[in-house]
Amino acid sequence: MLSDKKILVAVCGSIAAFKTAFFIRLLKKSGAEVKVIMTESASDFITPLTLATLSKNPVYADFFDKKTGKWTSHVELGLWADIMVIAPASANTLAKMATGTCDNLLLATYLSARCPVMVAPAMDLDMFSHPSTQHNLKIIQSFGNILIEPEEGELASGLEGKGRMAEPESLLLHLEDFFKKKTSFKGKKVLITSGPTQEPIDPIRFIGNHSTGKMGKAIAESFVRKGATVHFVTGPVSVFPSNTNIYKVKSAREMLNKVESLYDQCDIVIFTAAVADYRPKNSFTEKKKRDGDNLSVELVENPDIAVTIGQKKTEGKLHVGFALETHNGLDFAKMKLKNKKFDLIILNQTSDDGAGFGHDTNKVTILDKDNIVLESELKSKELIAEDILDQIQMISK
């Protein structure tokens, strides 16, 4: 699983740094290519020579060699790696990651890295449980970093509790699981609707909603990372996912037509779009001017895209829907799950602060045909997308 993978191991100042030597040895045995970055304090616990010998690569600790002036490019290190693993991650480094502080090579590489980042904290139990450390951990996870929880046991202080860095074998399993997930949807074709729709009143004005398409974008990019081919049908938004086939539409009827044209070739359909339920029966061909009288616009129902496509559903197709509700959320979600032939439905409620339209965060409840399968805390939409894909993976096995 790790053969030929490029692993950048970053070591902070902690007694747990001795475990990193065993971790690097396991990586090399698994066929990975390993490079190591150390902070200055890390070398107080384990020598660069030890880690260079085990990784079979020079160890990086400074921006440049003071004798020769040779520069170490933190940008190149970040681009080289398939994943960066900070193990051990000290409380000091976690705080700097959370605030964007950049005062050493490790942090400069972290800030410029385009690859995923795993973090394995190591510290005494009171340091780990301190509100500031827990706050910092939540922040760096909201950035999309992957936390490897520390273990409980005897600590260097002699106390017992949570704070021990995960054992090398556990770190290796986390990495193997990560790369396994990267191919979990390989060969699958996924159709995603996203953003709002706009229903014209005249050439200037329209009926719409506050959807920004951020959740749909996060889901699309998560599928791409896991090997899927994504067809992304979106209403008017300013954000678009990378490495996907993008189809821009405006109205609900345009979105339905595009979805119908793509449906047969796709295995999974995600109905993330906030589709306008109504449209003007007649729209003005010219801008409607103010004339001193009230204006009445007769509205008619738009087609329900999920219901229409649900009628075409065949064995082997998987449909996932969304429900944004202001009240009685679970009742409405369960009804939509049944009526629209969804396999999963993701419930958002406007009563949850930081959730729903316009936010970078979300808080959801995921239901299948039998029960609630997941209730998330408030976190980034990228992490919510990962939760959703995990549930899709579970039901599609």
Beta strands, then each sheet from edge to edge (+ up, - down):
strand 1: 6-11
strand 2: 33-38
strand 3: 59-60
strand 4: 83-89
strand 5: 117-121
strand 6: 146-147
strand 7: 151-154
strand 8: 160-164
strand 9: 189-194
strand 10: 199-200
strand 11: 206-207
strand 12: 229-234
strand 13: 245-248
strand 14: 268-271
strand 15: 278-280
strand 16: 299-301
strand 17: 318-325
strand 18: 344-349
strand 19: 361-362
strand 20: 365-367
strand 21: 372-375
strand 22: 379-380
sheet 1: 3+ 2+ 1+ 4+ 5+ 6+
sheet 2: 7+ 8-
sheet 3: 13+ 12+ 9+ 14+ 17+ 18+ 20- 21+
sheet 4: 10+ 11-
sheet 5: 15+ 16-
sheet 6: 19+ 22-
end
